[in-house]
Structures are given as structure tokens and as C-alpha cells.
Amino acid sequence: MSVVKTSRESHAASQLMAIELISGLLVSTSPQKLGEVLTEQLRELSGAKTVMVLAHRPEPAPNELLHVSPLRRADLFSVAELDLFCLEKTPGALPYSPDELPDHHPLRTLLHRVGIQSVARFELCAGGEPVGLLLLFDLPELERIADTNQIITLLAPPIALALKNSLAYSQIEQQSQELENRVKERTQELHQKNIELLESENRLRYALEGTNDGLWDVQLQDGRTYLSPRGCEILGYPADEIDDLLQVWSDLVHPDDMPITEERLQAHIKGQAEIFEVEQRLRTKSGSWKWILTRGKVVERDPTGAPLRMTGTHSDISEKKQLESQLQQAQKLESIGRLAGGVAHDFNNLLTVILGHAELALLKTDPASPLIGDLTEIRNAAERSADLTRQLLAFARKQTIAPKVLDLNETVAGMLKMLQRLIGENIRLAWLPANNLWQLKVDPSQIDQILANLCVNARDAIDDVGKITIETGNCTFDADYCANNVGFNPGEYVLLAVSDNGRGIDQGTMAHIFEPFFTTKGVGEGTGLGLAMVYGIVRQNNGFITVYSELGQGTTFRVYLPRNESDEQQASTANAASPLSRGQETILLVEDEPSILVLTTKLLEKQGYRVLAANSPNEAIVLAKEHADEIQLLMTDVVMPEMNGRDLFKNLMFFCPKVKCLFMSGYTADVIAHHGVLDEHVYFISKPFSLSDLAAKVREALDSKSATG
């Protein structure tokens, strides 16, 4: 689905901030440092004026304020007042505005007293238990809040896990220090020391297991190792099988992670690092590898300083690693998209020149000349290349969404060759179009994206050889049917179905397939955005999608899009059959690419128009002042060095208030489209364009009722 430039940049910036936030969480071992990272970066990410992070404490203890950004607002509320924001005091969804609370609600009174206009609350839960709250005060406009809510909701699990671990680790540090102090104070009481040490270890183990982390304890002299029940569970081993395995602990560590593990361990033992901490892959009972955050500390040394004992934790960070990989993959695809869009834009300029001159040459050549065949092939090749760049721009999300009435059968048929290349020669593609298919009104590029994503999904579900079937049909759903099928709305719909005979989808996966970033593919093989994009396109067009699957039998996706009953298709067909439109009006043509400027001038003059050609916006303004009463149409490129096409049009209207405008570009910027969708009153022609397309679009803009800006 296409989006505007600012949306794309904002999304990329949000991704970078999210990655920075997660990076900050990884290095924040103390709750206060973690609170500082969260509040500072979430304030920048959300645009809120004040961000607070609270650590949850069970009753009757109050919740602890870890950090506030800006710090000078730390005294905004008292401890008792902060307690009002917790779910125990104010359950349910917290209204965005204080005015939505009941008149006598203490939170409403409190917020008005300190002058807060809006508030958002996010509960942080880990392992099903509340560990803290995020409070955002005085947020920006509602449009940004939706994006903020989505990002924070996505980041909430790793934030909660990091907060939970930092609180537990802080407790471990405190208890370890207390233990060392007791040992120093009672060096003569060996028996009592051993009892206290054992008791401290028990408390430590219980605390760690309460945080869902595994505890390990190693006697360094003989290698004897203890692994808590949770530690065994993380690695998938029964407790009675772990003893023999732990005799050579290094056998569990992935070979690629062994160098960094040894380096970090030696640094801690030699006193160069306060704690031993490393992210490593450990082998599970099934033979697979699981990402584990290992933390530990030497808790006992002999009189010479040689380490005798180490104690630490294992935290399962597999989900965090997967999220990091997905964010990196999404960022990589965004970069590839920008590159693809830039290449397609430049290529479209070249195709414009090739296609235009080929058409001019055809008009000047005798029909009996042998050159006619060669020129026709050049024109056809340019048109096919234009189709390829359109698909490239759809991938890059730089193509304007302009809904059109279309025949779905014709659209799908035009994609079959491309789809066959996409799925490979080992998979047979079957096409079953329905007769008398109803019309749709949708952007053709969105149909391309739906088909490409569904076919790739089907291809990946087939292990070797197989079959993918694409079919269309007409469907009508009445109120009784929709009442028993959630998500369906009564009406007439056009069906697009994609089926495969692959592995199928299990019920657990089926519940999440349309969720963003959900994927069953391996690391680096997918972002989990394909089906989410399909779902978004379908919903944007007021349709719905269903999935049916059986393990070992295959899967069928059915997309239902509303039937279009307007007469636009008949009007379009009539226009296509008419001769090239001509005129005698004066057109101010602005294009910074010299070859396109010369070509388009020739094409317009061929149709009888008088053309004032300018290769820059400043030159166009000079011409507009000299010919203010003559110019009836401005035809301008969208992206130019001095100013964009929209601003040029607005400037020209001071001299030519009745001038009309036709924009052109290899791809459109947000200056002429809103959220990627072209308004009906904005006239636009995409490069490359044929003579017939140009003639029709110029005439359409000139014959419109009023100018637009």
C-alpha cells in the first residue's frame, strides 16, 4: 500500500527511536537508569510533555517513582497522588482527557490542579504479572497518538521484561552486598557464616525464580553446578538429566558464542568487569539453540583472591532477539524501498523520453515503411518496462493510490506471468476466472500487492512441487448470514481467492497471521508484514478476508471487495475509443529534465497547443508574468530543485488566478497527495506517459470546472 513521504520518514524515525530504546534497555541494569532511558526516549518518541515510569509494588507498599522526564517535574505529584494512577485505584481504560472523568473523581481534580490537559497510561506486565506503569501527560494531536499507542504497545513486553529483570537484579546486588558484609563481620563464626550463606542463597533463588529467570551456581574448583528448576525448564531438560550434562558446561554454548563468553568471564574474574554478562546461544534438549542472557558474579574467593564460587541467572531473551531481528529487517526493507523508488523514478524519466520519441517517430513514418515494426517494438518494450517500474514503485510505497473502476479478471490476467516467475517453475499456477464478473473500484497497484503477497505466502507453504490456484467470483451476503459470521457486512462483493496444497496452518498460528511482525519464518526470511499489508488494503477498501486451512492439505485465502455499480467504466471505455484530444490553449510547461521538456513540448504542439516551456520554477514565474492573460494550464513536474510543483502553482495563481494545473512525476510526493491517496480534484499524470494518455489528461484538466491548489 502506498504512503506519502512524510509518513514513510516518520515511520522510519519511529523505528530508529524504538531500536535506540531497546538498545538502552539492554545496557540498563539499575531500575533508576532504566527509568531514565524509558522516560527520555519515550518522551521524544511520543511528543508528550511529561513522561513518568513507576515500578509496581504490591499492597500496602506504594508504587515507586523510578524517573520523570523532564526531571524538574518529579514533584508534580505526591506519593499518595501517584497511587491514584494505578489500576487498583482507577481500574479500566483511562480516558485521554481529564474532562471525561466523573466530576468528583479525585484524579480529575488532581489533573486540573496541576494543569494537565491529556494523559495516557500503559500497564507493563511480564509473565502475566504487573511490574510497572508508563504515564504520558500532555500528548500531541490525536493523529500522532494512534501511532504512539501502537509503538508503545509493541514495545511494552520487552520494556516490562527489562524492568522486571532490573528490579530483580537490583535486589540481587543488594543482597549480595549484604552477604559480603556479613561474611567480613563474622570471619570467626564459620558455622554461622555457612548457615547465613545457605539462607541467603535460598532467598536469592526464590527471588530469581519469582522473576521467571533460571538460577545457576558453580563451584569453580571442581565444576559442581546447580541449575534451578526454571533453568532446567528454559533449556528443556528434566532435572534428573541435567547433572551429567553440566559436567562440561561449555558443551552447551554455541561455538560462535564461545570466544565472547570466555572473554567476558575472564574480564570479570580478573576484576576488569563488575559482573559477568553475555548474550549467548545455549543448546536445548531438542538440539535447537536458544538465546539466553547470562549474568553472574564471583561471590566467594580464597585468601589469595582466586575465585571459588559464581552465582548468576539465565534469562530467556529469544523473543527479544526475534523482535530486534524484525526491526532490523523492516529497516533494511525501508532502505531497499527508498533505493528502489529512486531508481524507478529516474528510470521513468528515461522511459518517458524513449516512449515519447518512439510515438513521434511512428507518427512521422510512412505506414508501409519497414521501420514501423521496429518502432512499434520499441514502444511496446517501453510500455512493458513502465509496468515493471510501476510494480517497483508499489514495493517502495512511492506510488500514489488512485482508485479506478476495473475488471478484476483483466487485472489478474495481466499479472500471471510475473506471478509465475515469483513462485518458481516447480509450482503450477492455475487461473480460474469467473464469467460476468462484477466491477471493482480500487487502485490496481493494491491488487498487485494482494496477489504478490498471497502467492509468495502460498509458495513458502509448499515444500517442493505443488499447485497454486487463483480464482474470482461474485458473492452476495444477506443480513442473516452476516449475523452468524463476525466481520461480514451485507452486500454484493467480488471474490479473489488464492489456494495452495501446501503444509497448511495450525490453529495457534491462524489466530495471529494478520498481526504485524508475526511470522513463522526463520530469522532474516521475512518481517511478518506481508499478510498484515493485505489485511490493511482489504479493510481500507471496505472489504474483508477469510482463511481456511487444514494441516497437510493446504490453505485458501478469500478476499471480498465491494462491487462497484457506477458508470465510470463505460465512460472510460468511450473515452479510450475516441480519437486523440486536441486543443488550441496556451500551456505553461515546467520540467527540470531538458530531454523531457523538449519531448513533452513536441507532443503538446503536435496536438495543437501553444507551449511556453520553462526548465525551472523561477523561469516559469517570469513567463507567467509576461503571459498572464494567455496561460490556461500549468503542466509541472512535482519534484524540482527550486520549489515543488504545488508551491509553484500557488505562486502562479497570483498572476493567473484562473489557471488550471496538471501535475506529472515518476512518483508523487506528499505535496499533491494525502496519505498516499490522490484527491479527485487533483489532476496528475505519471511518467512515462504515451501521447494518447497525455492528450486525454491535458484535455481533462483544461475542461475541469475550476482550478485546484
Buried (B, 14 or more C-beta within 10 A) or exposed (E): BBBBBEBBBBBBEBBEBBBBBBEBBBEBBBBBBBBBBBBBBBBBBBBBBBBBBBBBBEEEEBBBBBBBBEEEBEEBBEEEBBBBBBEEEBEEEBBBEBEEBEEEBBBBEBBEEEEBBBBBBBBBBBEEBBBBBBBBBEBEEEEEBEBBBEBBEBBBBBBBBBBBBBBBBBBBBEBBEEBEEBBEEEEEEEEEBEEBBEEBBEEBBEBBBBBBBBBBBBEBEEEEBBBBBBBBBBBBBEEEEBEEBBEEBEEBBBEEBEEEBEEBBEEBBEEEBEBBBBBBBBBBEEEEBBBBBBBBBBBBEEEEEEBEBBBBBBBBBEEBBBBBBBBBBBBEBBEEBBEBBBBBBEBBBBBBBBBBBBBBBBEEBEEEEEEBEEBEEBBEBBBEBBEEBBBBBBBBBBBBBBBBBBBBBEBBEEBEEBBBEBBEEEBEBEBEBBEEBBBBBBBBBBBBBBBBBBBBBBBBBBEEEBBBBBBBBBEEBEEEEBEEEEEBBEBBBBBBBBBBBBBBBEEEEBEEBBEBBBBBEEEEEBBBBBBBBBBBBBEBBEBBBEEBBEEEEBBBBBBBBBBBEEEBBEEBEEEEEEEEBEBEBBBBBBBBBEBBBBBBBBBBEBBEBBBBBBBBBBBBBEBBEEBBEBBBBBBBBBBBEEBBBBBBBEBBBEBBEEBBBBBBBBBBBBBBBEEBBBEEEBBBBBBBBBBBEBBBBBBBBBEBEEBBE
